[in-house]
Amino acid sequence: MVLRSLLFAPGNVARRVDKALQLNADVVILDLEDSVPLTEKGSTRELIAEALKKPRNNFCYVRVNALSTGLTIDDLTAVVSSRLDGIVLPKAEEAEDLSKVDWYLSYLEDKRSLPIGSIDLIPLVESAKGIRNAYIIAATVKRVQRLCFGAIDYTADINVQLSAEKMEILYARSCLVNTSASAALEPPIDTVYPEIRNIDGLRADATTARGLGFQGKLVIHPDQIEPVNEVFSPSEEEITYAKRVVAAFEQAEAAGHAAITLDGGKFIDYPVARNAQRLLAVADAIRKMS
């Protein structure tokens, strides 16, 4: 599964939820956390439970409240069903956080006759402690397939401002990419781009994230979906070249060679061929989703 665009929709605003479910984001994240006032948490759980039953064009996740709030269990109890694809857990910092949520998800899956482990769990890493503990967050429970980065809370935690160049989050981004690979997870999901009207800036930021090794990006407005989908989809040029690399390397390997050159000097060996195969697999997965 390739997740390029993950659109947040406030769970307490029914019209925005209904619209989001019909858009072409790969994932809609119905939010119970930051966008929902404390006084509306209970009623929003009911709205989200009903929204999950509606027709949609995307995978549907719910961002629950952090464990430290004491609201998580009630959130999960309200939303877990066969129509839920996954949970986003904010403020993920400790292995214990993941273990608790995993245990309760397994309990609910069993009670509701769902396959154990069928509901995905995405830890949202958004603090210095979370970055430090990224590997144990990634490797603690099997249902975690990918990590997600939250730069707004992270920069507040380390007491810096998020600049246009975003050098202050380079370490955290690279840490999550490296951690994901070392824990044999899918590439991680990048943070939101907060300037809704700056589409050029969004494209540049998404291009940087893809270059660092992310598979997709959180988005907060429908206008951000298409640019993000485009950036995180292999271009026709990339696909064509990757096919040439794979074909040439397979031919060379059959002849007993494991290192060749292409196009008058581009060096191709096993790592380069594997990268080309991965790119083609991503392109194929995206094609099957459309």
C-alpha positions as CSV (number, residue, x, y, z in Angstrom):
1,M,0.0,0.0,0.0
2,V,1.3,3.4,-1.0
3,L,0.0,6.4,1.0
4,R,0.9,9.7,-0.8
5,S,-1.7,12.1,0.6
6,L,-3.3,11.9,4.0
7,L,-6.0,14.6,4.5
8,F,-7.1,15.7,7.9
9,A,-10.8,16.4,8.3
10,P,-12.2,17.8,11.6
11,G,-14.5,15.1,12.9
12,N,-17.0,17.6,14.4
13,V,-17.7,19.3,11.0
14,A,-20.0,16.9,9.1
15,R,-19.9,18.8,5.8
16,R,-16.1,18.8,5.7
17,V,-16.0,15.1,6.6
18,D,-18.6,14.3,3.8
19,K,-16.6,16.3,1.3
20,A,-13.2,14.7,2.3
21,L,-14.6,11.2,1.8
22,Q,-15.3,12.0,-1.8
23,L,-11.9,13.6,-2.6
24,N,-8.9,11.8,-4.1
25,A,-6.7,11.8,-1.1
26,D,-5.3,8.3,-0.5
27,V,-6.3,8.6,3.1
28,V,-8.8,10.7,5.1
29,I,-7.9,11.1,8.7
30,L,-11.0,12.0,10.7
31,D,-9.7,14.0,13.6
32,L,-10.7,13.7,17.2
33,E,-7.7,15.5,18.6
34,D,-6.5,19.1,18.0
35,S,-9.4,20.3,15.8
36,V,-12.1,19.2,18.3
37,P,-12.9,21.2,21.5
38,L,-12.9,19.2,24.7
39,T,-16.6,19.8,25.2
40,E,-17.4,18.2,21.8
41,K,-15.2,15.0,22.1
42,G,-18.2,12.7,22.9
43,S,-20.5,14.0,20.2
44,T,-17.7,13.9,17.7
45,R,-17.1,10.2,18.4
46,E,-20.6,9.5,17.4
47,L,-20.3,11.6,14.2
48,I,-17.2,9.8,13.2
49,A,-18.7,6.4,13.9
50,E,-21.6,7.3,11.5
51,A,-19.2,8.8,8.9
52,L,-17.2,5.6,8.8
53,K,-20.4,3.8,7.4
54,K,-20.7,6.2,4.4
55,P,-19.4,5.5,0.9
56,R,-15.9,6.9,0.3
57,N,-13.1,7.1,-2.2
58,N,-10.2,6.5,0.2
59,F,-8.8,4.7,3.2
60,C,-10.2,6.1,6.4
61,Y,-8.2,6.5,9.6
62,V,-9.1,8.3,12.9
63,R,-6.6,10.4,14.9
64,V,-7.5,9.7,18.5
65,N,-6.5,11.8,21.5
66,A,-3.1,11.1,23.1
67,L,-2.9,8.6,25.9
68,S,-1.9,11.4,28.3
69,T,-5.4,12.9,28.0
70,G,-7.2,9.9,29.3
71,L,-9.6,10.0,26.3
72,T,-8.0,7.4,24.1
73,I,-9.9,4.3,25.3
74,D,-13.3,6.0,24.8
75,D,-12.1,7.2,21.3
76,L,-11.1,3.7,20.3
77,T,-14.3,2.1,21.7
78,A,-16.4,4.4,19.7
79,V,-14.7,4.1,16.3
80,V,-13.3,0.6,15.9
81,S,-15.3,-1.3,13.3
82,S,-14.9,-3.2,10.0
83,R,-15.1,0.2,8.2
84,L,-12.1,1.6,10.0
85,D,-8.7,1.2,8.2
86,G,-6.4,2.6,10.9
87,I,-5.7,4.7,13.9
88,V,-3.3,7.6,14.1
89,L,-1.8,7.9,17.6
90,P,-0.5,11.4,18.4
91,K,2.4,12.2,20.8
92,A,3.9,8.8,20.4
93,E,6.9,8.7,22.6
94,E,7.3,5.3,24.4
95,A,7.1,1.6,23.5
96,E,4.5,1.4,26.3
97,D,2.2,3.9,24.4
98,L,2.1,1.5,21.4
99,S,1.7,-1.6,23.5
100,K,-1.3,-0.2,25.3
101,V,-3.1,0.9,22.2
102,D,-2.2,-2.3,20.4
103,W,-3.6,-4.4,23.2
104,Y,-6.9,-2.5,23.3
105,L,-7.2,-2.6,19.5
106,S,-6.7,-6.4,19.7
107,Y,-9.4,-6.6,22.4
108,L,-11.9,-4.6,20.4
109,E,-11.1,-6.6,17.2
110,D,-11.8,-9.8,19.0
111,K,-15.0,-8.5,20.6
112,R,-16.3,-7.3,17.3
113,S,-15.3,-10.4,15.2
114,L,-12.6,-8.6,13.3
115,P,-9.2,-10.2,12.3
116,I,-6.7,-9.5,15.0
117,G,-4.2,-6.9,13.7
118,S,-6.4,-5.8,10.8
119,I,-6.5,-2.2,12.0
120,D,-3.4,-0.3,11.1
121,L,-1.7,1.9,13.7
122,I,0.4,4.9,12.7
123,P,2.4,6.6,15.5
124,L,2.6,10.3,15.0
125,V,6.1,11.3,16.2
126,E,6.1,14.9,17.1
127,S,8.5,15.5,20.0
128,A,12.2,15.3,20.8
129,K,11.5,12.3,23.0
130,G,9.6,10.6,20.2
131,I,12.5,11.2,17.8
132,R,15.0,9.8,20.4
133,N,12.8,6.7,20.8
134,A,11.8,6.3,17.2
135,Y,13.2,2.8,16.8
136,I,11.3,1.3,19.8
137,I,8.2,3.1,18.6
138,A,8.7,1.5,15.2
139,A,9.5,-2.0,16.3
140,T,7.3,-2.6,19.4
141,V,4.1,-3.9,17.7
142,K,3.5,-5.7,14.4
143,R,0.5,-3.6,13.4
144,V,2.7,-0.5,13.0
145,Q,3.7,-0.4,9.3
146,R,4.9,3.2,9.0
147,L,5.7,6.2,11.1
148,C,4.4,9.8,10.7
149,F,6.2,13.1,11.5
150,G,4.6,16.1,13.1
151,A,6.9,19.1,12.7
152,I,4.6,21.8,14.3
153,D,4.7,20.2,17.7
154,Y,8.3,19.0,17.3
155,T,9.6,22.5,16.6
156,A,7.6,23.9,19.5
157,D,9.1,21.1,21.7
158,I,12.7,22.0,20.8
159,N,12.0,25.7,21.0
160,V,12.7,26.8,17.4
161,Q,10.6,28.4,14.7
162,L,9.8,26.4,11.5
163,S,11.6,28.3,8.8
164,A,11.0,28.3,5.0
165,E,14.2,26.3,4.5
166,K,13.2,23.8,7.3
167,M,16.8,23.0,8.2
168,E,15.6,22.7,11.8
169,I,13.7,19.5,11.0
170,L,16.2,17.9,8.7
171,Y,17.6,15.7,11.5
172,A,14.2,14.5,12.7
173,R,13.1,13.8,9.1
174,S,16.3,11.8,8.3
175,C,16.0,10.0,11.7
176,L,12.5,8.7,10.9
177,V,13.5,7.6,7.4
178,N,16.6,5.8,8.7
179,T,14.6,4.3,11.6
180,S,11.9,3.1,9.3
181,A,14.4,1.3,7.1
182,S,16.2,-0.3,10.0
183,A,12.9,-1.5,11.5
184,A,11.8,-2.9,8.1
185,L,8.8,-0.6,7.9
186,E,7.5,1.2,4.9
187,P,8.9,4.7,4.3
188,P,7.4,7.3,6.7
189,I,4.8,10.0,6.2
190,D,6.0,13.6,6.2
191,T,4.5,16.5,8.2
192,V,1.9,19.0,7.1
193,Y,2.8,22.1,5.1
194,P,0.9,24.9,6.9
195,E,0.8,27.6,4.2
196,I,-2.4,26.5,2.4
197,R,-2.2,29.0,-0.5
198,N,1.5,28.5,-1.2
199,I,1.2,25.6,-3.7
200,D,4.7,26.2,-5.1
201,G,6.1,26.1,-1.5
202,L,4.1,22.9,-0.9
203,R,5.6,21.3,-4.1
204,A,9.1,22.2,-3.1
205,D,8.6,20.9,0.5
206,A,7.1,17.6,-0.8
207,T,9.9,17.2,-3.3
208,T,12.4,17.6,-0.5
209,A,10.5,15.0,1.6
210,R,10.4,12.5,-1.2
211,G,14.1,13.1,-1.8
212,L,14.8,12.3,1.8
213,G,12.9,9.0,1.6
214,F,9.3,9.8,2.7
215,Q,6.4,8.0,0.8
216,G,3.8,10.7,1.3
217,K,2.6,13.8,3.2
218,L,-0.1,14.9,5.6
219,V,-2.3,17.6,4.1
220,I,-4.8,20.0,5.6
221,H,-6.7,21.4,2.6
222,P,-8.2,19.8,-0.5
223,D,-6.1,22.1,-2.7
224,Q,-3.0,20.4,-1.4
225,I,-4.0,16.8,-2.4
226,E,-3.2,16.9,-6.1
227,P,0.2,18.5,-5.8
228,V,1.2,16.0,-3.2
229,N,-0.1,13.1,-5.1
230,E,1.9,14.2,-8.1
231,V,5.2,14.7,-6.3
232,F,5.0,11.3,-4.6
233,S,4.1,9.5,-7.8
234,P,6.9,8.3,-10.1
235,S,6.9,10.4,-13.3
236,E,6.6,8.7,-16.7
237,E,10.2,9.6,-17.3
238,E,11.2,7.9,-14.1
239,I,9.2,4.8,-14.9
240,T,10.6,4.5,-18.4
241,Y,14.2,4.8,-17.1
242,A,13.5,2.3,-14.3
243,K,12.2,-0.2,-16.8
244,R,15.3,0.2,-18.9
245,V,17.5,-0.3,-15.8
246,V,15.7,-3.5,-14.8
247,A,15.7,-5.0,-18.3
248,A,19.4,-4.2,-18.9
249,F,20.4,-5.6,-15.5
250,E,18.4,-8.8,-15.9
251,Q,20.0,-9.3,-19.3
252,A,23.5,-8.7,-17.9
253,E,22.8,-10.9,-14.9
254,A,21.7,-13.8,-17.1
255,A,25.1,-13.4,-18.9
256,G,27.0,-13.6,-15.7
257,H,27.5,-9.9,-15.0
258,A,26.5,-8.0,-11.8
259,A,27.8,-4.5,-12.7
260,I,27.1,-2.7,-16.0
261,T,26.9,0.8,-17.5
262,L,23.9,2.3,-19.2
263,D,23.5,5.4,-21.4
264,G,27.3,5.7,-21.9
265,G,28.5,5.5,-18.3
266,K,25.7,5.3,-15.7
267,F,26.8,2.6,-13.3
268,I,24.2,-0.1,-12.5
269,D,24.7,-2.8,-9.9
270,Y,22.4,-4.7,-7.5
271,P,21.5,-1.7,-5.3
272,V,20.7,0.5,-8.3
273,A,18.6,-2.3,-9.9
274,R,16.7,-2.8,-6.6
275,N,15.9,0.9,-6.4
276,A,14.5,0.7,-9.9
277,Q,12.4,-2.3,-9.0
278,R,11.1,-0.5,-5.9
279,L,10.1,2.5,-8.0
280,L,8.2,0.3,-10.5
281,A,6.5,-1.4,-7.6
282,V,5.3,2.0,-6.2
283,A,4.1,3.0,-9.7
284,D,2.2,-0.3,-10.0
285,A,0.6,0.1,-6.5
286,I,-0.5,3.6,-7.4
287,R,-2.0,2.4,-10.7
288,K,-4.0,-0.3,-8.9
289,M,-5.4,2.3,-6.4
290,S,-6.7,4.6,-9.1
